[in-house]
Amino acid sequence: MSLRNLARLKLLLLALFCASPVLGSWVAYQARLPEQGRTVGTLLPTRPFAAASAGGWPQGKWVLAVVEHGECGTVCRGRLFATHQCQAAQGEAAERLRRVLLTPQGGAALDGVQRLSLGDAKVDDGVYLIDPLGNQVMFYADNALPTQVIREVARILKTNNGLG
């Protein structure tokens, strides 16, 4: 083997050595695709929440908004209790979180929760997590386990520590 061919072989081996981490990660990604995120709620498209522009909305705070289109009965009070537990379980971050009850007519506070009017907002009954900028983040249906919701909200607040 000539000196020139030996130099080319060394250069080729050096290039393969440098490219091996990139090639290896690509092969690993193609061989085993990452699992989908395990979330309890439904991730919503980032856009302003319809009722966040209402007067009395807690500005600059994360909000757990309980939406109820009818009278606040057993299911609604269960949601209010679950959001209270979620807020209380956040520890130091509980100060960053507020609870709001959204009903068609608004009215006086219920169980210590601020009640605001839905206005003409078209949203489903359930619990919404709204960021401090007024954007919708997550929707939690009634079948979500409160302990899992608490953990998920804690992760969201921790990840977004500089927001709100």
ZIBELLIN-V350253 format. One record per residue. N is the residue number from 0. RES is the residue in one small letter. D_LAST is the distance of its C-alpha to the last C-alpha in Angstrom with 1 decimal. Layout:
<<N,RES,D_LAST> <N,RES,D_LAST>>
This chain:
<<0,m,67.8> <1,s,67.8> <2,l,65.6> <3,r,63.8> <4,n,63.0> <5,l,61.8> <6,a,59.4> <7,r,58.0> <8,l,57.6> <9,k,55.6> <10,l,53.4> <11,l,52.8> <12,l,52.0> <13,l,49.6> <14,a,47.8> <15,l,47.6> <16,f,46.3> <17,c,43.4> <18,a,42.6> <19,s,42.8> <20,p,39.1> <21,v,38.1> <22,l,40.9> <23,g,40.3> <24,s,36.6> <25,w,37.6> <26,v,40.3> <27,a,38.0> <28,y,35.5> <29,q,38.4> <30,a,40.0> <31,r,37.0> <32,l,34.2> <33,p,30.8> <34,e,30.0> <35,q,27.6> <36,g,24.2> <37,r,24.5> <38,t,22.0> <39,v,22.4> <40,g,20.7> <41,t,21.4> <42,l,19.2> <43,l,19.0> <44,p,19.5> <45,t,16.6> <46,r,17.2> <47,p,15.8> <48,f,16.2> <49,a,19.2> <50,a,18.3> <51,a,14.8> <52,s,16.8> <53,a,18.5> <54,g,18.8> <55,g,16.9> <56,w,13.9> <57,p,10.7> <58,q,9.0> <59,g,5.3> <60,k,5.0> <61,w,6.4> <62,v,10.0> <63,l,13.3> <64,a,15.8> <65,v,19.4> <66,v,21.9> <67,e,25.4> <68,h,28.1> <69,g,30.7> <70,e,31.1> <71,c,28.7> <72,g,31.2> <73,t,31.3> <74,v,29.0> <75,c,26.4> <76,r,26.5> <77,g,26.3> <78,r,23.0> <79,l,21.7> <80,f,23.0> <81,a,21.5> <82,t,18.0> <83,h,18.6> <84,q,19.8> <85,c,16.8> <86,q,14.4> <87,a,16.9> <88,a,17.4> <89,q,14.0> <90,g,15.2> <91,e,12.9> <92,a,9.8> <93,a,11.2> <94,e,9.5> <95,r,6.1> <96,l,8.4> <97,r,10.8> <98,r,14.2> <99,v,16.1> <100,l,19.8> <101,l,20.9> <102,t,24.7> <103,p,27.2> <104,q,28.1> <105,g,25.0> <106,g,26.3> <107,a,25.8> <108,a,23.3> <109,l,24.6> <110,d,24.3> <111,g,21.6> <112,v,19.4> <113,q,18.7> <114,r,21.0> <115,l,20.6> <116,s,23.1> <117,l,23.0> <118,g,25.1> <119,d,26.7> <120,a,24.0> <121,k,25.8> <122,v,23.8> <123,d,25.2> <124,d,25.1> <125,g,22.7> <126,v,19.1> <127,y,16.4> <128,l,12.9> <129,i,10.9> <130,d,7.7> <131,p,5.4> <132,l,8.3> <133,g,10.8> <134,n,12.3> <135,q,14.1> <136,v,13.7> <137,m,16.2> <138,f,19.0> <139,y,20.6> <140,a,24.2> <141,d,26.1> <142,n,27.9> <143,a,24.8> <144,l,25.3> <145,p,22.7> <146,t,22.8> <147,q,22.0> <148,v,19.1> <149,i,17.7> <150,r,18.2> <151,e,16.8> <152,v,13.5> <153,a,13.4> <154,r,14.2> <155,i,11.5> <156,l,8.8> <157,k,10.9> <158,t,11.6> <159,n,8.1> <160,n,7.4> <161,g,6.5> <162,l,3.8> <163,g,0.0>>
